[in-house]
Amino acid sequence: MSEWLGRPRIREEDIKKYQPTLVENFPTLTKYFVDNQKLRVTIVLDYDFGDEFVEVVKKKYGKVTPTTIHQAVDEALKKWVKEG
């Protein structure tokens, strides 16, 4: 989508300008296009550290789901960048 619009970073407003019905009728698809070129971080955790991480996520958020993992990692990265 961003390639189609000729922009390296696309926003919902950009899509709405050119395809207003897409935003109205397909909000999940719109989110996909907006998020498509955002930075992604993938890490592999050692078993022990991964187990610790899971326990901390359970303690803070009550359960471990992709959403709670994302929240925990987002919180940790924002804190780390702020301190950095």
Backbone hydrogen bonds, N-H to C=O, Kabsch-Sander energy under -0.5 kcal/mol:
donor,donor_aa,acceptor,acceptor_aa,energy
5,L,1,M,-2.3
6,G,2,S,-0.8
7,R,2,S,-2.8
14,D,11,R,-0.6
15,I,11,R,-1.6
16,K,12,E,-2.7
17,K,13,E,-1.8
18,Y,14,D,-1.3
19,Q,15,I,-3.8
22,L,19,Q,-1.0
23,V,19,Q,-1.3
24,E,20,P,-1.8
25,N,21,T,-3.0
26,F,22,L,-2.3
30,T,26,F,-2.3
31,K,27,P,-2.4
32,Y,28,T,-2.1
33,F,29,L,-2.3
34,V,30,T,-2.3
35,D,31,K,-2.8
36,N,32,Y,-1.5
38,K,35,D,-1.7
45,L,43,I,-0.5
50,G,46,D,-3.1
51,D,47,Y,-2.5
52,E,48,D,-2.1
53,F,49,F,-2.7
54,V,50,G,-2.4
55,E,51,D,-2.1
56,V,52,E,-2.3
57,V,53,F,-2.5
58,K,54,V,-2.5
59,K,55,E,-2.5
60,K,56,V,-2.5
61,Y,57,V,-3.1
62,G,58,K,-2.0
65,T,63,K,-0.7
69,I,65,T,-2.6
70,H,66,P,-2.3
71,Q,67,T,-2.4
72,A,68,T,-2.5
73,V,69,I,-2.6
74,D,70,H,-2.8
75,E,71,Q,-2.5
76,A,72,A,-2.3
77,L,73,V,-2.8
78,K,74,D,-2.4
79,K,75,E,-2.2
80,W,76,A,-2.5
81,V,77,L,-2.8
82,K,78,K,-2.4
83,E,79,K,-2.1
84,G,80,W,-1.6
